[in-house]
Amino acid sequence: MDKRLVLWSGLGVVTLLVTIGGTWILSLPPAPAVGAAPPIAQEEADATMAALKPPKRRRPLIAIVGANGGSETTDYLMPYGILRRADVADVVALATEPGPVTLYPALKVEPQATIADFDARHPEGADYVIVPAMRRDDDRAVLQWIRSQATKGAIIIGVCAGAKVVGNAGLLDGKRATTHWYYLEELRRKHPAIHYVADRRLVIDQGVATTTGITASMPMSLTLIEAIAGRDKAQAVGRDIGVMHWDARHDSGAFQFTRPFALTAIGNRLAFLNHEQLAMELAPGVDEVSLALVADAWSRTYRSRAVTFAGTAGALQTRNGIRIIPDQVATNWPAEQLLPLIGDQQPAQALDQALRGIAARYGMRTADFVAMQLEYPRQRAAQ
């Protein structure tokens, strides 16, 4: 039995505790091995830029593909929002089938086209295809479409556990890669020909890029903007979203399955009488990146789930043109269960505020638990 998987999924926690009698918990490290993220040599940075240059068009076409039945919230919306904000490429959010895309752990969106629509409009394929984490890593339609786009010369970018999808498409064998820390063992076990690269948030090899966990899609998006339009443009977008420094550096040792992580998961799951549904009011023009980060964070506490509400059932258009479907129709919500309005907050600030709010409501250990899931290097957030 994979105890980590049982714990992560929230299934059978009590059975797990009885079965292992705490022995497994005590065997876990008491804290992550935090160190300094090693610097990136200029030669490596230049090679990354060169490898990410647009392969076809002067103004590239970027497709973000999602599975209707479940795609990770931030993985799907963050690259879309940041790249659309930059306006250096044409960006489209896709689904495998008609109908809404259910994001997890929160939000539901209307895709802008299906993969079949995209193929009909762009038979030559995309310049870049961004693949988020998905509930199913073996969706046949997704795997076939990713392979076809790679054959047409697109650069494939697996965000977070999207690397598992890209791996199942057969595109990572023999290549250097990374993924979310939690899924690394699984990826290497299923695809032993992959060459894992530690201490890098972004790795690219022979037209296929992968990233570490969920929040890595922010520096990945800025790196892609830099490759397309230059450093000055990327810095301008970075200032706009609240990220002043970014590159591929990462301290992989800071993210691992620890005793506090496991105990927080167990304790928060078992506090079922105190589980909450917290609401975010949708408004036209909301920043989809900030919305995704806040909803994602509050839905990963194991104590709360973020839902959206609006005065009407119709989808509302975000700042950069994607449409969010409210979970509930309501004109107000109890104040004690209402999350603060995002307003004009920069995305990076919105995430930091969400983590501070989680710490105030549930304690610092839960905030750390959420940051670990997001693979968010909080010690660098003030830079």
N, C-alpha and C positions, 0 to 999 in steps of 0.2 A: 504493500500500500504506500502510495506517495503521500506522506503526511502533509507536505507543504501544499499539495494540490487540494487536499481536503480542507485545510485551514483557509486557503485563499478563497475557495469557492463558498465557504461558509456552511458546507454540508457536513453533518455528522460530527460536529465539534464535541458534543458531550461524549459520544462513543469514542472519539479519538482520545479524550482525556482519560477515560476509564481504561482503554486498551493499553496505553503506553505508560500510565502511571507517573507522568511527569519526567520520565527518564530522557525522552527525546528533547523536551524543552531545556533541560539542564545541559544537554550536550551542545546546544547552540551557543555561538559566541555572544558575550554580554554586550558587545558594542561593535559597530563597523570599524574596519581598519582605515580610519581617515588619515589621509596624507596630502601632500601637495600634488596637484595635477601637473604632470610633466609638461614642459613647454613644447610648442610645435615649431620645428625648424622651418626656416623660410623656404627651403627647398621642398619640404613636404607640403607647405601651404600653397606654393606655386603649382605643384603637381595636382593638388585638389582642384584649384581654379581651372587649370587646363582641362582636367578630366570632366568638369561640369559645364564647359562651354556649350552653348546651344548647338546641337548636331545638325540642324536643318535650316531653320528660319532665322532671319534677323530679329524678328519679334516672335519669340517662341510660343508654342502652344502647349499648355500644361493641363493634363487631365488628372483629377483626383478621383479614384475609383472606390466606391463603397458597395458593400453587400447589403441589400435591403433588410435582411434579417438581423443585422448587428455589426456595426463598425464603431471603433473607439471614438468617443466624442471629440477630444482635442486633436487626435491624429488626423481627423477628417476636416475639422473646421479651422484649425490654426494655420496650416499651410495655405488654405484657400484665402482666409482673411488677410494674412500678411502679404501674400503675393498679389492679390487684387489691389491692396492698398498701395503697393509699390508701382503698379501700372507699367510694368516692364515686359509683360507677357499677357497673352490671352489665357485665362484660367477658367476651367469648367469643372463643376462637381457632378460626378456621374454615379449611376446606380446600375446594378446588373439587370434589373427588371423595372417595369413601370411601377409607380407608387412611391410612397415615402420611404426614407431610410431611417430605421430605428437605430439611434446611436446609444452606446452604453458607456458609462453608467447613467447617462441622462441625455435628454433632448431628442427631438424628432424633426427631420428636415425634408423639404421637397427637393429632390435632385434636379439639376438643370437639364439633364438628358440621360438616356440609357446608353449602355455601351454599343448597342445596335444603332441608335441614332448617331452616335459619335462616328462610328465606322462609315455610315452612309455619307456623312458630311465631310469626313476627313479620311478618305481611303488610304492616303499616304502615311497616316498615323500621327501621333503626338511627338513632340520633342522630349517631353518628360512625362512620366507616369508616376504618380505618388500613390503608394499602397499603404493604407493604415492597418492597424491591427483589426482583425475580424473575429467574430465568434467562431466561425468555421474557417480553418486554415486550408480546407480541401474542396472549397466550392469550385466545381468543375468549370462553370462559366468564367469565374474570375481567373483561374489558372490559365485557361485557354486564351483569354483575352490578353493577359499580361505577356504570355509567350509570343502572341502575334504582334504585339506592340514592340517587343524587343527585336523581333525579326525585322520589323520595319525601321529599326534604327533608333527607337526611343531609349533614353536613359531611364532606367527603372529605379525608383527610390522607395525602399521599404522602411517605413517609419515605425519605430518601436517594435512590437511583436509582428508588425507587417513583414518583418524579415522571415518569419515562419511561412507566410503565404508565398513570398518570393522564393524561398528555399523549396517549397513543395512544387513550385512551377519549374524547378530544375535549373534555376538561373544563378545559384550561388556555389555550385560544386566547383571546387578548385580555386575559389576566390576568397579574398580577405573580406571579413564582415564582422558586424557586431549586432546586438539586439538589446532589448530590455533585460536588465540583470536577472529578473526572475525566470525568464524563459531561455536563458543561455544554455543550461544543461540539456534541456529538451532539444533545442536546435542542434547542438553538437552531437547529441546521441542519434538523432534521425538523419543528420547529414554530416557524417564524419569527414567528408572531403573538404568541408569549409575550414578556412584558416581564421580562427578568432583573433581579433586585434583588441587588446585591452587598452584602457586609458585614452580612448578616442570616442567622441560623441558622434562623429560622422566618419564613415569609411567608404571609399569608392574604389572599385576595381573592375576594369574592363566593362564599363557601361552600366554597372549595377552598384547603387549606393545603399547603405543601411545606416541606421542610427541607433543610439541607445534609447532609453525609455521616453515616455510620453512628452515631457517638456523639451526634449531634444529637437522637436520639430520647429521650435523658435530659432535657435541658431542655424539649423539646417536651412530654413527659409531665407535667412539673411545671407548665408553663404551662397545660396542659389542666386539671389538677387545680385550679389557681388560678381558672380561668374557671368551673369547676363549683362549687367549694366555698369559694373565698376564699383570700386570701393566707396566713392563719394555718395553714390545713390544708396548703397547699402547702409552707410552710416546715417544718412538722413532718415531712412525708414527705421533704423535702430533707435534713434533719438525719439521718433514719433511713438514707438511702442514701449519705450522705457528700457531698452537694452543698449548700454553704452559700449560693451565689450563682448565679443564672441569669437570663438574659433573652435577647433575640434578638440581642445584639451578637455580631459575628464579624469576624475579620480574614481576608477572602477571599484577600488576597495571600499569606498564609502557607501556602497549600495550592496547589501547582502541580507540574507535571512538571519536575523538576530533573535535573541531571547526576548528583548522588549517588543520587537515587531510581532512575534508569535503571541506573546501574552496580551498585547493590546488587541490583536485580532480576536482572541478567545474571549477576553473580558468584554469587549464591546458587543460581540455577537450575543453573549449570554445576558447582557443587560437589555433583553427584548422588551421589557416593560417601559423602557425609556427611549425606545427608537422613535424618531421623529420624521415627519414630512415637512420640509421647509420649502417655501415658495419664492420664486423670482417673477416679478411682473415683467412681461414682455412689452416692449414699446417699439414702434417703427424706428428704424435707423440704429438700433442697438449694435454695438461692436460685437461681431460674432466671435472674435478671439477671446475677449474678456468674458463674454457669456459662457463660452466653452470651458475656460479654465476654472471659473467660479463654480459652475454646475458640476464639473468633473471632481473638483476638490471636495465639495460638500457631500457628494454622493459616494465618497470613498472612506468615510469615517467609520463605517460599520455601526454607526449610531444614527445616521440621518440619510435622507435621500432628497435631492433637489428636484422640484417640479416647477414647471412654468405655468402661468395663467395669463389670460387676457380677457377683455370684455366681449370678444366675439370668437367663434370657433375657427375663423379663417386664419391661414398662415400670414405671418408678418414678415416683411422684408427687412433684412439687416442692413448695416452700413454699406456693405459691399455686395449686396444683391442676392444673397441666398435667403430662402424663406423658411422660417421656423414655425412649426405647428405647435400651438399651445397644448399642454397636457390637460388643462381644465379651463372651463369658461367661468370667469368670476370677475366681479368689479372691485373686490377688496379681499383682504386676507387677514387673519388674526395677527396683530402686531408682533406677538412673541414668536411667531413662526414665519415671519417675513424676513427674507435676506435683504441686505441693503441694495439700493439701486446702484447699478454700475456707473451710470452717467457717462462722463467724459474721461473716466480713469484710463490710463495707459494699461495695456494688458499685463505687463509685468507687475505693476502696482496692484492691479486687481487680484492677481494670484497671491501676492504677499499679504494683502489685506484679508483674503479668504483664510489663509493659514493662521493669521493672528486671530481672526474670529473663531476658528475651530479651536485654537488653544484656549481662548477665553471661555468657550462653551463646554468643552470636553477635556481640556487639559493639554499640556505641551506634548505628552507622549502620543496623543492621538494626532496632533499636528505633525509630529515627526513621522508617524505611521503613514499619513497621507503623502507627505513629501517623499518618503521612500518609495511609495507606489508610483508616484509621478516621476521618479528619478530626477528630482529637482535639487540641484546643489545649492542649498539655502545659504551656505557660508559664503557664496559668491554673489548673492542677490544684491548686496549693497554696492557692488562695484559699478 
